[in-house]
Amino acid sequence: MKEFFEKAVLLINQLIQTRTNQCSILIQLNRSKETTALKFKIKNYNNWIGIIKEHIANNTQIVDKNDITKLKLTDKLSSNLIDLLENGKFKDIDLAMAELKEIEKIINTTNPEPQGSQSASHSASHSASHSASNHYIVDTTKIEAQPKHIDGKVRPSDKRGGDIHDLCYIHDIGEKTAMKYVD
């Protein structure tokens, strides 16, 4: 069963490579929490390789999934080894590849690459207009709602009415209180 463990090591190395690629893209996107989580996973994957190499050295025999559960491995490693025994692959690799593709889509939408086959003037004007549209994307999660008692009211054109309206809008106070401050 040395081949089984060697295939597991190859798949774990592939998983490490995929997660490392994800990590480098997430660093570019300034997503520190996700990067930290991926670094932790990569560290665990390296530990898995050490555990599997111990079993290769001990010449551990695997016939069915009961043999894997008897090895006292982590839950995730044992589930991946069972998956390898039954299906010939890790589910984690498919999940990691899907996550990597999603992250690559995000980075491609935020940093579009200019096309080399276009003329210089056309690509310059296209990239200038395209980059200008990308720089002014509004983050809607940071927009505060307008106070309900002001919603739909038009700002008066006279000085006193405008000041009252501004106080009501900015400080979210009522009209009578705003009148006291203006007068």
C-alpha positions in Angstrom: 0.0 0.0 0.0 3.0 2.2 -0.4 1.5 3.5 -3.7 -1.7 4.5 -1.9 0.3 6.7 0.6 2.5 8.1 -2.2 -0.6 9.1 -4.2 -1.9 10.8 -1.1 1.3 12.7 -0.7 1.1 13.8 -4.4 -2.6 14.9 -3.9 -1.7 16.8 -0.7 1.1 18.6 -2.5 -1.4 19.6 -5.3 -3.7 20.8 -2.6 -0.9 22.8 -1.0 0.0 24.4 -4.3 -3.7 25.3 -5.0 -4.1 26.8 -1.5 -0.8 28.7 -1.9 -2.1 30.2 -5.2 -5.3 31.2 -3.4 -3.3 32.8 -0.6 -1.2 34.9 -2.9 -4.3 36.2 -4.7 -6.0 37.0 -1.4 -3.0 38.9 -0.3 -3.3 41.1 -3.4 -7.0 41.6 -2.5 -6.0 42.6 1.1 -8.2 39.8 2.7 -6.1 39.1 5.8 -8.6 36.9 7.6 -8.9 34.5 4.7 -5.2 34.6 4.1 -4.5 33.6 7.8 -7.0 30.7 7.5 -5.4 29.4 4.3 -1.9 29.6 5.9 -3.3 27.5 8.8 -4.7 25.0 6.3 -1.4 24.8 4.4 0.5 24.2 7.7 -1.9 21.3 8.5 -1.4 19.9 5.0 2.3 19.8 5.6 1.7 18.0 8.9 -0.4 15.5 7.0 2.6 14.8 4.7 4.7 14.1 7.7 2.1 11.7 9.1 1.7 9.9 5.9 5.5 9.5 5.4 5.7 7.9 8.9 3.1 5.4 7.7 5.1 4.7 4.5 8.2 4.1 6.7 6.2 1.8 9.0 4.9 -0.1 5.9 1.3 0.4 7.1 -1.2 -1.7 5.1 -4.6 -0.3 4.0 -7.3 -2.6 2.7 -10.5 -0.8 3.5 -11.8 2.3 5.3 -11.7 0.5 8.7 -8.0 0.4 8.4 -7.8 4.1 7.9 -10.1 4.9 10.9 -7.8 2.7 13.1 -4.8 4.9 12.3 -5.8 7.7 14.7 -5.6 10.5 12.1 -7.3 13.8 12.2 -10.9 13.8 11.0 -10.1 15.7 7.9 -7.1 13.6 6.9 -8.9 10.4 7.5 -12.0 11.5 5.5 -9.7 12.5 2.6 -7.9 9.2 2.7 -11.2 7.3 2.7 -12.3 9.5 -0.2 -9.0 8.6 -2.0 -9.5 4.9 -1.3 -13.1 5.0 -2.6 -13.0 7.5 -5.4 -9.3 7.9 -6.2 -9.2 11.6 -5.4 -9.6 14.2 -2.7 -12.8 16.3 -2.4 -10.8 19.1 -1.0 -8.9 19.5 -4.2 -12.1 20.1 -6.2 -13.3 22.6 -3.5 -10.0 24.4 -3.5 -9.9 24.6 -7.3 -13.5 26.0 -7.3 -12.5 28.6 -4.7 -9.4 29.5 -6.7 -11.5 30.1 -9.8 -13.9 32.3 -7.9 -11.0 34.4 -6.5 -9.4 34.6 -9.9 -12.7 35.9 -11.3 -12.8 38.6 -8.5 -9.2 39.7 -9.3 -9.9 39.7 -13.0 -12.9 42.0 -12.6 -11.0 44.4 -10.4 -7.8 44.4 -12.6 -8.8 43.8 -16.2 -6.0 43.1 -18.6 -5.7 45.1 -21.8 -5.8 43.2 -25.0 -2.6 43.2 -27.1 -4.2 42.8 -30.5 -5.9 46.2 -30.5 -4.4 49.3 -31.8 -2.5 51.5 -29.3 -4.8 54.4 -29.5 -7.9 52.3 -29.2 -6.6 50.2 -26.3 -5.4 53.4 -24.5 -8.8 55.1 -24.8 -10.6 51.8 -23.9 -8.4 51.2 -20.9 -8.7 54.8 -19.7 -12.5 54.7 -19.9 -12.6 51.2 -18.5 -10.3 52.1 -15.6 -12.2 55.3 -14.9 -15.4 53.4 -14.5 -13.8 50.9 -12.1 -12.3 53.6 -9.9 -15.6 55.1 -9.0 -17.5 52.0 -7.8 -19.6 53.0 -4.7 -19.4 50.7 -1.7 -23.1 50.4 -0.9 -22.4 48.9 2.5 -21.1 52.2 3.8 -24.0 54.4 2.7 -26.1 55.6 5.6 -29.8 55.9 5.3 -31.5 59.3 5.2 -33.6 60.1 8.3 -37.2 59.2 7.7 -38.6 62.5 8.8 -36.5 64.3 6.2 -37.0 61.7 3.4 -38.7 63.3 0.4 -38.4 66.9 1.7 -36.9 69.4 -0.7 -34.3 71.7 0.8 -35.7 75.3 1.1 -33.9 78.0 -0.9 -34.0 80.7 1.8 -31.1 81.0 4.3 -33.1 80.2 7.5 -35.1 77.3 6.0 -31.9 75.9 4.5 -30.1 76.1 7.8 -33.0 74.4 9.6 -33.1 71.7 6.9 -29.3 71.1 7.1 -29.4 70.8 10.9 -32.3 68.3 10.8 -30.5 66.3 8.1 -27.0 66.3 9.5 -27.7 65.9 13.2 -31.0 64.0 12.9 -32.9 66.4 15.1 -36.5 67.7 14.7 -37.5 70.9 13.1 -38.5 72.7 16.3 -35.1 71.9 17.9 -33.3 73.1 14.8 -35.3 76.3 14.8 -34.1 77.0 18.4 -30.5 76.6 17.2 -31.0 78.8 14.2 -32.8 81.6 16.1 
